[in-house]
């Protein structure tokens, strides 16, 4: 009669964090570019919402200068937020350098995180600087405004069509296949005519880039 030998439980060594490969951070330039992608989205959303407010509630003529001002203000607000982040990190760094045994802050930072905090502070300072450059760059502001304007018109057109779908139209296979053509017509014709009636100019077309 054969018996299986019991396998001996292997004794595991304690985890040694020092054996982990060193953590690699993005360079300040790389992290700044990633941050600017997020701020571009945030500023575009802010300007888009201003457009929607004007489309629905404001009967005054639309001029691109007004929206460039909205874009400038959105970028400046984001720059100030980056300033605040950099200032808060600088205070934490100073605190832990003066007293390495200080308790962790609300975000979990401690003395061991000084290098990481220095890196984040440098990125925040650079993002604020780049945002202020963008906020006075007429070409950048115009491009941002045009993208936000197209976003606004598409959102308004989609909501109008959605309401019409619910109230009047049956949704079948042909209807869904032709949706893109109807959306283009709604943006290029119906909403453009509405903008002309209210005294606004430069209505977007459905072919404009997102």
Backbone as CSV, one residue per row, in Angstrom:
resi,resn,N_x,N_y,N_z,CA_x,CA_y,CA_z,C_x,C_y,C_z
1,UNK,0.860,-1.185,0.000,0.000,0.000,0.000,0.890,1.227,0.000
2,UNK,0.594,2.086,-0.940,1.451,3.261,-1.104,0.860,4.459,-0.356
3,UNK,1.725,5.206,0.243,1.316,6.412,0.959,2.045,7.601,0.372
4,UNK,1.314,8.672,0.215,1.956,9.903,-0.244,2.637,10.583,0.924
5,UNK,3.827,11.051,0.638,4.508,11.812,1.670,3.921,13.216,1.751
6,UNK,3.727,13.644,2.935,3.219,15.008,3.097,4.273,16.006,2.646
7,UNK,3.815,16.960,1.850,4.763,17.987,1.402,4.995,18.957,2.537
8,UNK,6.223,19.284,2.696,6.567,20.215,3.757,6.230,21.643,3.344
9,UNK,5.598,22.354,4.230,5.267,23.754,3.928,6.556,24.547,3.809
10,UNK,6.657,25.286,2.710,7.843,26.103,2.483,7.781,27.352,3.339
11,UNK,8.854,27.634,3.981,8.912,28.818,4.828,9.198,30.033,3.966
12,UNK,8.251,30.983,3.960,8.401,32.167,3.122,9.259,33.201,3.826
13,UNK,10.100,33.815,3.036,10.934,34.876,3.593,10.108,36.143,3.767
14,UNK,10.420,36.925,4.762,9.709,38.212,4.932,9.911,39.097,3.702
15,UNK,8.872,39.864,3.386,8.941,40.756,2.221,9.981,41.839,2.465
16,UNK,10.846,42.030,1.490,11.906,43.036,1.593,11.679,44.086,0.519
17,UNK,11.123,45.233,0.917,10.807,46.294,-0.053,12.045,46.812,-0.752
18,UNK,13.211,46.655,-0.125,14.435,47.179,-0.744,14.810,46.434,-2.014
19,UNK,14.239,45.244,-2.204,14.545,44.463,-3.404,13.715,44.893,-4.612
20,UNK,12.692,45.693,-4.371,11.883,46.180,-5.484,12.707,47.115,-6.356
21,UNK,12.436,47.128,-7.677,13.158,48.085,-8.529,12.781,49.504,-8.144
22,UNK,13.693,50.444,-8.295,13.382,51.830,-7.921,12.225,52.373,-8.755
23,UNK,11.365,53.155,-8.109,10.209,53.732,-8.801,10.680,54.802,-9.770
24,UNK,10.218,54.697,-11.006,10.617,55.658,-12.022,9.493,56.674,-12.220
25,UNK,9.828,57.934,-12.103,8.846,58.995,-12.302,8.957,59.517,-13.732
26,UNK,7.864,60.037,-14.219,7.936,60.794,-15.460,8.828,62.009,-15.224
27,UNK,9.494,62.452,-16.266,10.238,63.691,-16.132,9.262,64.836,-15.920
28,UNK,9.781,65.973,-15.464,8.914,67.137,-15.268,8.235,67.508,-16.589
29,UNK,8.988,67.452,-17.683,8.413,67.797,-18.995,7.302,66.829,-19.380
30,UNK,7.529,65.520,-19.171,6.516,64.516,-19.531,5.270,64.663,-18.664
31,UNK,5.481,64.840,-17.359,4.338,64.992,-16.459,3.570,66.272,-16.759
32,UNK,4.291,67.324,-17.150,3.627,68.582,-17.498,2.732,68.401,-18.717
33,UNK,3.233,67.702,-19.728,2.424,67.476,-20.934,1.170,66.680,-20.611
34,UNK,1.296,65.679,-19.737,0.108,64.918,-19.336,-0.878,65.812,-18.591
35,UNK,-0.343,66.653,-17.703,-1.215,67.561,-16.966,-1.914,68.545,-17.873
36,UNK,-1.213,69.023,-18.893,-1.813,69.991,-19.817,-2.916,69.364,-20.664
37,UNK,-2.826,68.058,-20.903,-3.927,67.390,-21.610,-5.208,67.451,-20.771
38,UNK,-5.054,67.276,-19.462,-6.218,67.350,-18.574,-6.750,68.773,-18.473
39,UNK,-5.847,69.753,-18.393,-6.314,71.137,-18.288,-6.960,71.598,-19.592
40,UNK,-6.477,71.080,-20.711,-7.106,71.440,-21.994,-8.548,70.939,-22.029
41,UNK,-8.751,69.720,-21.529,-10.101,69.174,-21.478,-10.974,69.992,-20.541
42,UNK,-10.434,70.336,-19.365,-11.208,71.082,-18.377,-11.580,72.467,-18.893
43,UNK,-10.637,73.162,-19.528,-10.929,74.506,-20.046,-11.897,74.435,-21.221
44,UNK,-11.754,73.418,-22.037,-12.679,73.244,-23.165,-14.101,72.999,-22.666
45,UNK,-14.246,72.205,-21.612,-15.562,71.956,-21.039,-16.161,73.244,-20.474
46,UNK,-15.322,74.052,-19.819,-15.812,75.305,-19.230,-16.318,76.245,-20.313
47,UNK,-15.572,76.367,-21.409,-15.988,77.255,-22.495,-17.210,76.680,-23.195
48,UNK,-17.261,75.366,-23.347,-18.436,74.735,-23.961,-19.696,75.049,-23.165
49,UNK,-19.601,74.958,-21.847,-20.776,75.245,-21.014,-21.217,76.694,-21.144
50,UNK,-20.265,77.616,-21.316,-20.605,79.023,-21.547,-21.344,79.171,-22.872
51,UNK,-20.910,78.432,-23.885,-21.595,78.467,-25.174,-23.028,77.994,-25.052
52,UNK,-23.219,76.883,-24.347,-24.566,76.330,-24.212,-25.471,77.319,-23.496
53,UNK,-24.948,77.983,-22.474,-25.732,78.999,-21.774,-26.148,80.105,-22.729
54,UNK,-25.215,80.541,-23.576,-25.534,81.614,-24.523,-26.523,81.146,-25.581
55,UNK,-26.341,79.919,-26.061,-27.242,79.390,-27.086,-28.676,79.340,-26.568
56,UNK,-28.842,78.904,-25.329,-30.183,78.680,-24.795,-30.817,79.909,-24.164
57,UNK,-30.008,80.825,-23.628,-30.584,81.894,-22.822,-30.179,83.295,-23.220
58,UNK,-29.150,83.449,-24.016,-28.619,84.784,-24.288,-28.951,85.188,-25.718
59,UNK,-29.693,86.256,-25.890,-30.092,86.695,-27.224,-29.144,87.735,-27.816
60,UNK,-28.080,88.064,-27.079,-27.126,89.025,-27.613,-26.269,88.373,-28.690
61,UNK,-25.736,89.155,-29.635,-24.872,88.593,-30.677,-23.645,87.925,-30.062
62,UNK,-23.164,86.906,-30.752,-21.976,86.194,-30.297,-20.768,86.710,-31.055
63,UNK,-19.715,86.989,-30.357,-18.454,87.393,-30.967,-17.344,86.535,-30.387
64,UNK,-16.388,86.176,-31.239,-15.324,85.285,-30.791,-14.496,85.910,-29.674
65,UNK,-14.428,87.269,-29.654,-13.662,87.932,-28.597,-14.227,87.605,-27.215
66,UNK,-15.560,87.513,-27.127,-16.181,87.173,-25.849,-15.744,85.784,-25.382
67,UNK,-15.726,84.846,-26.309,-15.379,83.482,-25.939,-13.885,83.337,-25.685
68,UNK,-13.072,84.117,-26.363,-11.646,84.093,-26.044,-11.424,84.574,-24.613
69,UNK,-12.218,85.541,-24.190,-12.134,86.008,-22.805,-12.551,84.876,-21.847
70,UNK,-13.616,84.138,-22.195,-14.022,82.994,-21.381,-12.891,81.973,-21.293
71,UNK,-12.235,81.712,-22.421,-11.142,80.746,-22.454,-9.965,81.229,-21.604
72,UNK,-9.645,82.520,-21.747,-8.568,83.098,-20.941,-8.860,82.929,-19.451
73,UNK,-10.080,83.231,-19.044,-10.454,83.143,-17.633,-10.377,81.703,-17.127
74,UNK,-10.802,80.743,-17.974,-10.760,79.334,-17.576,-9.318,78.878,-17.382
75,UNK,-8.434,79.292,-18.268,-7.028,78.912,-18.160,-6.365,79.566,-16.950
76,UNK,-6.704,80.825,-16.697,-6.136,81.519,-15.544,-6.596,80.862,-14.244
77,UNK,-7.856,80.430,-14.178,-8.357,79.746,-12.992,-7.583,78.454,-12.747
78,UNK,-7.331,77.692,-13.816,-6.569,76.458,-13.687,-5.127,76.747,-13.267
79,UNK,-4.567,77.844,-13.778,-3.204,78.223,-13.387,-3.143,78.541,-11.899
80,UNK,-4.158,79.241,-11.397,-4.180,79.564,-9.967,-4.312,78.297,-9.120
81,UNK,-5.057,77.312,-9.611,-5.175,76.049,-8.886,-3.822,75.343,-8.813
82,UNK,-3.053,75.411,-9.914,-1.708,74.820,-9.908,-0.784,75.587,-8.969
83,UNK,-0.938,76.921,-8.939,-0.161,77.722,-7.975,-0.427,77.253,-6.549
84,UNK,-1.708,77.051,-6.233,-2.089,76.631,-4.881,-1.505,75.260,-4.548
85,UNK,-1.554,74.345,-5.514,-0.981,73.010,-5.283,0.519,73.114,-5.014
86,UNK,1.220,73.929,-5.809,2.664,74.087,-5.623,2.972,74.691,-4.255
87,UNK,2.182,75.679,-3.839,2.402,76.317,-2.532,2.160,75.326,-1.389
88,UNK,1.097,74.524,-1.502,0.808,73.550,-0.450,1.911,72.490,-0.347
89,UNK,2.417,72.049,-1.491,3.497,71.069,-1.484,4.771,71.657,-0.892
90,UNK,5.056,72.925,-1.210,6.242,73.580,-0.657,6.159,73.644,0.870
91,UNK,4.976,73.914,1.389,4.800,73.965,2.850,5.013,72.590,3.476
92,UNK,4.488,71.542,2.818,4.670,70.190,3.342,6.142,69.797,3.339
93,UNK,6.828,70.123,2.262,8.252,69.798,2.163,9.030,70.465,3.296
94,UNK,8.743,71.733,3.512,9.420,72.459,4.589,9.099,71.841,5.948
95,UNK,7.835,71.470,6.146,7.416,70.867,7.418,8.196,69.584,7.700
96,UNK,8.293,68.703,6.712,8.958,67.424,6.940,10.483,67.574,7.020
97,UNK,11.028,68.573,6.364,12.461,68.794,6.496,12.818,69.316,7.884
98,UNK,11.948,70.162,8.423,12.200,70.692,9.763,11.955,69.635,10.832
99,UNK,10.979,68.780,10.589,10.643,67.744,11.565,10.332,66.438,10.832
100,UNK,11.368,65.634,10.563,11.166,64.391,9.800,10.174,63.429,10.435
101,UNK,9.956,63.546,11.734,9.047,62.626,12.422,7.598,63.119,12.467
102,UNK,7.315,64.175,11.730,5.937,64.688,11.700,4.982,63.617,11.200
103,UNK,3.747,63.657,11.698,2.737,62.703,11.242,2.433,62.920,9.764
104,UNK,1.986,61.854,9.136,1.597,61.952,7.734,0.476,62.973,7.574
105,UNK,0.477,63.650,6.430,-0.597,64.615,6.187,-1.833,63.869,5.697
106,UNK,-2.897,64.627,5.386,-4.178,64.016,5.000,-4.061,63.159,3.745
107,UNK,-3.117,63.469,2.852,-2.946,62.697,1.626,-1.958,61.543,1.798
108,UNK,-1.452,61.365,3.009,-0.566,60.244,3.267,0.907,60.536,3.074
109,UNK,1.272,61.798,2.827,2.679,62.134,2.631,3.433,62.097,3.962
110,UNK,4.697,61.677,3.885,5.579,61.689,5.047,6.961,62.165,4.602
111,UNK,7.893,62.136,5.528,9.265,62.567,5.225,9.843,61.763,4.054
112,UNK,9.483,60.478,3.968,10.016,59.626,2.895,9.531,60.038,1.514
113,UNK,8.507,60.873,1.455,7.928,61.270,0.163,8.441,62.626,-0.317
114,UNK,9.476,63.154,0.300,9.937,64.498,-0.065,10.329,64.570,-1.540
115,UNK,11.042,63.565,-2.044,11.447,63.593,-3.456,10.221,63.631,-4.368
116,UNK,9.220,62.808,-4.040,7.987,62.785,-4.832,7.281,64.137,-4.769
117,UNK,7.226,64.733,-3.581,6.568,66.031,-3.433,7.323,67.128,-4.189
118,UNK,8.643,67.069,-4.169,9.440,68.039,-4.924,9.133,67.926,-6.414
119,UNK,9.040,66.699,-6.876,8.729,66.458,-8.290,7.355,67.022,-8.637
120,UNK,6.366,66.740,-7.808,5.014,67.230,-8.061,4.952,68.757,-8.000
121,UNK,5.720,69.330,-7.080,5.740,70.799,-6.972,6.319,71.425,-8.246
122,UNK,7.393,70.852,-8.761,7.992,71.365,-9.995,7.015,71.263,-11.166
123,UNK,6.287,70.140,-11.218,5.297,69.959,-12.296,4.187,70.998,-12.173
124,UNK,3.692,71.222,-10.955,2.621,72.200,-10.742,3.073,73.602,-11.148
125,UNK,4.307,73.963,-10.793,4.835,75.278,-11.167,4.913,75.407,-12.686
126,UNK,5.376,74.349,-13.349,5.519,74.401,-14.806,4.162,74.438,-15.500
127,UNK,3.194,73.686,-14.982,1.845,73.713,-15.575,1.248,75.111,-15.458
128,UNK,1.395,75.744,-14.299,0.877,77.105,-14.121,1.525,78.061,-15.117
129,UNK,2.837,77.905,-15.314,3.536,78.783,-16.263,3.026,78.578,-17.685
130,UNK,2.868,77.319,-18.087,2.411,77.029,-19.448,0.963,77.480,-19.653
131,UNK,0.122,77.315,-18.630,-1.269,77.750,-18.753,-1.354,79.260,-18.965
132,UNK,-0.501,79.997,-18.296,-0.524,81.461,-18.475,0.000,81.851,-19.851
133,UNK,0.918,81.070,-20.382,1.339,81.305,-21.766,0.163,81.086,-22.715
134,UNK,-0.559,79.992,-22.504,-1.707,79.690,-23.359,-2.788,80.755,-23.243
135,UNK,-2.957,81.306,-22.037,-4.063,82.241,-21.804,-3.883,83.569,-22.535
136,UNK,-2.675,83.843,-23.036,-2.444,85.084,-23.786,-2.031,84.792,-25.220
137,UNK,-2.163,83.548,-25.635,-1.826,83.135,-27.003,-3.105,83.150,-27.845
138,UNK,-3.244,84.144,-28.707,-4.484,84.286,-29.482,-4.773,83.052,-30.329
139,UNK,-3.749,82.457,-30.914,-3.962,81.269,-31.749,-4.484,80.104,-30.914
140,UNK,-3.888,79.900,-29.746,-4.348,78.815,-28.876,-5.775,79.076,-28.411
141,UNK,-6.071,80.321,-28.018,-7.411,80.648,-27.533,-8.452,80.436,-28.622
142,UNK,-8.125,80.848,-29.854,-9.071,80.680,-30.963,-9.333,79.206,-31.227
143,UNK,-8.275,78.394,-31.211,-8.446,76.953,-31.429,-9.290,76.332,-30.320
144,UNK,-9.021,76.729,-29.079,-9.791,76.213,-27.946,-11.260,76.604,-28.063
145,UNK,-11.520,77.851,-28.433,-12.891,78.335,-28.581,-13.615,77.568,-29.687
146,UNK,-12.951,77.349,-30.808,-13.599,76.656,-31.916,-13.946,75.214,-31.548
147,UNK,-13.058,74.548,-30.831,-13.350,73.182,-30.391,-14.518,73.172,-29.403
148,UNK,-14.502,74.113,-28.468,-15.577,74.174,-27.476,-16.911,74.511,-28.133
149,UNK,-16.870,75.395,-29.137,-18.099,75.788,-29.839,-18.706,74.587,-30.567
150,UNK,-17.846,73.802,-31.223,-18.341,72.602,-31.897,-18.919,71.610,-30.893
151,UNK,-18.241,71.456,-29.752,-18.760,70.573,-28.702,-20.142,71.027,-28.245
152,UNK,-20.298,72.338,-28.071,-21.570,72.873,-27.584,-22.687,72.606,-28.581
153,UNK,-22.429,72.884,-29.852,-23.473,72.685,-30.850,-23.844,71.219,-30.982
154,UNK,-22.863,70.347,-30.917,-23.168,68.916,-31.002,-24.024,68.470,-29.819
155,UNK,-23.712,68.984,-28.635,-24.477,68.595,-27.449,-25.905,69.118,-27.539
156,UNK,-26.068,70.354,-27.994,-27.409,70.914,-28.153,-28.177,70.137,-29.211
157,UNK,-27.521,69.844,-30.343,-28.182,69.110,-31.418,-28.594,67.715,-30.947
158,UNK,-27.716,67.046,-30.201,-28.029,65.706,-29.724,-29.219,65.725,-28.778
159,UNK,-29.278,66.736,-27.914,-30.402,66.827,-26.988,-31.706,67.129,-27.706
160,UNK,-31.646,67.991,-28.720,-32.858,68.285,-29.489,-33.357,67.026,-30.174
161,UNK,-32.443,66.304,-30.820,-32.871,65.098,-31.526,-33.387,64.045,-30.545
162,UNK,-32.737,63.928,-29.393,-33.181,62.941,-28.404,-34.615,63.236,-27.960
163,UNK,-34.910,64.517,-27.744,-36.266,64.886,-27.347,-37.268,64.607,-28.461
164,UNK,-36.848,64.868,-29.698,-37.741,64.563,-30.821,-37.955,63.068,-30.953
165,UNK,-36.889,62.286,-30.747,-37.023,60.828,-30.814,-38.083,60.339,-29.833
166,UNK,-37.990,60.836,-28.612,-38.886,60.365,-27.560,-40.334,60.745,-27.862
167,UNK,-40.526,61.950,-28.368,-41.891,62.457,-28.507,-42.563,62.053,-29.807
168,UNK,-41.781,61.991,-30.925,-42.449,61.860,-32.220,-42.063,60.632,-33.037
169,UNK,-40.825,60.215,-32.981,-40.342,59.320,-34.027,-40.135,57.890,-33.547
170,UNK,-40.529,56.915,-34.373,-40.184,55.526,-34.067,-38.705,55.291,-34.355
171,UNK,-38.066,54.484,-33.562,-36.646,54.194,-33.772,-36.522,52.799,-34.356
172,UNK,-36.090,52.711,-35.615,-35.890,51.426,-36.271,-34.488,51.383,-36.858
173,UNK,-34.189,50.321,-37.610,-32.843,50.145,-38.160,-32.478,51.275,-39.121
174,UNK,-33.412,51.673,-40.000,-33.132,52.752,-40.954,-32.895,54.059,-40.224
175,UNK,-33.670,54.300,-39.186,-33.527,55.540,-38.420,-32.130,55.628,-37.820
176,UNK,-31.655,54.534,-37.229,-30.339,54.537,-36.617,-29.238,54.692,-37.649
177,UNK,-29.411,54.049,-38.827,-28.374,54.148,-39.857,-28.235,55.564,-40.370
178,UNK,-29.327,56.312,-40.430,-29.311,57.662,-40.996,-29.094,58.746,-39.931
179,UNK,-28.783,58.346,-38.704,-28.685,59.316,-37.619,-27.588,60.350,-37.876
180,UNK,-26.413,59.908,-38.358,-25.313,60.849,-38.578,-25.684,61.914,-39.601
181,UNK,-26.388,61.515,-40.674,-26.799,62.498,-41.682,-27.776,63.502,-41.083
182,UNK,-28.688,63.032,-40.244,-29.648,63.949,-39.642,-28.963,64.909,-38.678
183,UNK,-27.979,64.395,-37.929,-27.259,65.259,-37.004,-26.519,66.358,-37.760
184,UNK,-25.899,66.002,-38.890,-25.190,67.001,-39.685,-26.148,68.060,-40.206
185,UNK,-27.325,67.621,-40.672,-28.302,68.577,-41.175,-28.799,69.483,-40.062
186,UNK,-28.996,68.915,-38.882,-29.485,69.709,-37.755,-28.471,70.782,-37.370
187,UNK,-27.183,70.414,-37.342,-26.150,71.385,-36.982,-25.956,72.412,-38.095
188,UNK,-25.855,71.928,-39.347,-25.506,72.811,-40.456,-26.655,73.689,-40.921
189,UNK,-27.882,73.246,-40.713,-29.016,73.995,-41.254,-29.891,74.589,-40.140
190,UNK,-30.504,73.735,-39.343,-31.475,74.214,-38.366,-30.836,75.099,-37.300
191,UNK,-29.755,74.616,-36.671,-29.138,75.401,-35.611,-28.396,76.609,-36.165
192,UNK,-27.844,76.477,-37.373,-27.190,77.631,-37.988,-28.211,78.730,-38.264
193,UNK,-29.413,78.328,-38.700,-30.464,79.313,-38.938,-30.904,79.967,-37.642
194,UNK,-30.993,79.170,-36.572,-31.359,79.724,-35.272,-30.329,80.735,-34.812
195,UNK,-29.048,80.429,-35.003,-27.996,81.355,-34.595,-28.092,82.647,-35.389
196,UNK,-28.382,82.542,-36.693,-28.498,83.737,-37.520,-29.656,84.607,-37.055
197,UNK,-30.745,83.979,-36.659,-31.910,84.732,-36.205,-31.625,85.505,-34.921
198,UNK,-30.772,84.950,-34.067,-30.484,85.620,-32.801,-29.335,86.609,-32.905
199,UNK,-28.793,86.783,-34.125,-27.736,87.765,-34.317,-26.350,87.229,-34.091
200,UNK,-26.182,85.900,-33.819,-24.871,85.325,-33.627,-24.240,85.024,-34.972
201,UNK,-22.911,84.835,-34.959,-22.201,84.604,-36.213,-21.356,83.363,-36.114
202,UNK,-20.895,82.921,-37.305,-19.953,81.811,-37.383,-20.488,80.536,-36.759
203,UNK,-21.680,80.120,-37.155,-22.191,78.856,-36.647,-21.294,77.735,-37.126
204,UNK,-21.025,76.732,-36.280,-20.119,75.650,-36.663,-20.778,74.712,-37.634
205,UNK,-19.958,73.884,-38.275,-20.466,72.841,-39.159,-20.168,71.506,-38.529
206,UNK,-20.931,70.496,-38.968,-20.751,69.181,-38.390,-19.412,68.559,-38.754
207,UNK,-18.714,69.117,-39.744,-17.433,68.559,-40.168,-16.274,69.071,-39.346
208,UNK,-16.503,70.038,-38.437,-15.406,70.569,-37.646,-14.867,69.527,-36.703
209,UNK,-13.559,69.605,-36.409,-12.896,68.622,-35.558,-13.428,68.706,-34.141
210,UNK,-13.394,67.542,-33.440,-13.749,67.522,-32.030,-12.686,68.247,-31.239
